[in-house]
Amino acid sequence: MAKRRAERAPEKTALERARDELFSHIHRCGVLRAEAEHQQEWMADTMQFMAERYPELSSAELEQLKELGLRFCQPVIRGGEDREPPQEDANAA
């Protein structure tokens, strides 16, 4: 039998590497638990750092990265505060 060549995953783009690094920073720095205002401040500072670290990223890509980071900081479901009670199915017996 012939040996199979190990297939390598395609190399990540600079934007993908920057995104992964940003998400890691968000987790390590506790930004998820911060108030929205502090998240904005932290993100502005961090984006300056990311622009220096990834000079190949365009301003549009940096803006996209910032938006991804801010969305990543938002909870999927806020602790139940704005939830509506479940509607009963009219067809249920």
Secondary structure as UniProt FT lines:
FT   HELIX           14..29
FT   HELIX           31..33
FT   HELIX           36..53
FT   TURN            55..56
FT   HELIX           59..73
FT   TURN            81..82
FT   TURN            90..91
//
